[in-house]
Amino acid sequence: MTQDARYAEAKKRVEEMKGFYIHLAIYAVVNIGLFFLDLADGGGWWFFWVTIGWGIGVLAHAVAYFFESAKWAKRWEKRKIDEFMRDIDGPGMNPAR
């Protein structure tokens, strides 16, 4: 892997990390605000539904970020790419496989 390719990959990972942490910070700030708004409104506790729904989204974002670099995910991705390449090539088109 060239130095430029390594730099591009590292930069991509930093951008993904930054995106996740920004998402998490906005989630926390907004939901704290909703808690106090709900409290001032009489405490019907409707903010829980927003927190739970959005929390599922934050959890999905975390899983996508943190498990993307897992070795098993990389191996699966490579197998799938190879499989699709074989399908695209057609039978007998790729003698190396």
C-alpha positions in Angstrom: 0.0 0.0 0.0 1.5 3.3 -1.0 2.0 6.2 1.4 -0.8 8.2 -0.3 -3.2 5.3 0.0 -2.4 4.8 3.6 -2.9 8.5 4.3 -6.3 8.5 2.5 -7.4 5.4 4.5 -6.3 7.0 7.8 -8.0 10.3 6.9 -11.2 8.4 6.0 -11.2 6.6 9.3 -10.7 9.9 11.2 -13.6 11.5 9.3 -15.8 8.5 10.2 -14.7 8.7 13.9 -15.4 12.5 13.9 -18.9 11.9 12.4 -19.7 9.3 15.1 -18.6 11.5 17.9 -20.5 14.6 16.5 -23.6 12.4 16.2 -23.2 11.2 19.8 -22.6 14.7 21.2 -25.7 16.1 19.4 -27.7 13.2 20.6 -26.7 13.9 24.2 -27.2 17.7 24.1 -30.6 17.5 22.3 -31.9 14.7 24.6 -30.8 16.6 27.8 -32.7 19.6 26.4 -35.8 17.5 25.7 -35.6 16.1 29.2 -35.8 19.6 30.7 -38.5 20.6 28.2 -40.5 17.6 29.2 -39.9 18.3 32.9 -41.1 21.9 32.5 -44.1 20.7 30.5 -45.3 18.6 33.4 -43.2 15.4 33.1 -45.3 13.3 30.8 -42.0 11.6 30.0 -42.6 11.6 26.2 -38.9 12.4 25.7 -38.1 8.7 26.4 -39.5 7.8 23.1 -37.3 10.2 21.2 -34.2 9.1 23.3 -34.9 5.4 22.6 -35.6 5.9 18.9 -32.6 8.1 18.3 -30.5 5.9 20.6 -31.1 3.0 18.3 -29.7 5.1 15.4 -26.7 6.1 17.5 -26.1 2.5 18.4 -26.3 1.5 14.7 -23.8 4.2 13.9 -21.5 2.9 16.6 -21.7 -0.6 15.3 -21.0 0.5 11.7 -18.0 2.5 12.8 -16.4 0.2 15.4 -17.0 -3.1 13.7 -16.0 -1.9 10.3 -12.4 -2.4 11.1 -12.9 -5.8 12.7 -10.8 -8.5 11.0 -13.9 -10.8 10.4 -15.7 -7.9 8.6 -12.7 -7.3 6.4 -12.4 -11.0 5.5 -16.2 -11.2 4.8 -15.9 -8.1 2.6 -13.0 -9.6 0.6 -14.9 -12.9 0.1 -18.0 -11.0 -1.1 -16.0 -8.9 -3.5 -14.2 -12.0 -4.9 -17.6 -13.7 -5.2 -19.2 -10.8 -7.1 -16.1 -10.6 -9.3 -16.5 -14.3 -10.2 -20.2 -13.7 -11.0 -19.3 -10.7 -13.2 -16.5 -12.5 -15.0 -18.7 -15.5 -15.7 -17.6 -19.2 -15.9 -14.2 -19.8 -17.3 -13.3 -16.1 -17.4 -10.9 -16.1 -14.5 -8.6 -19.1 -14.5 -6.9 -18.1 -11.2 -10.0 -19.1 -9.3 
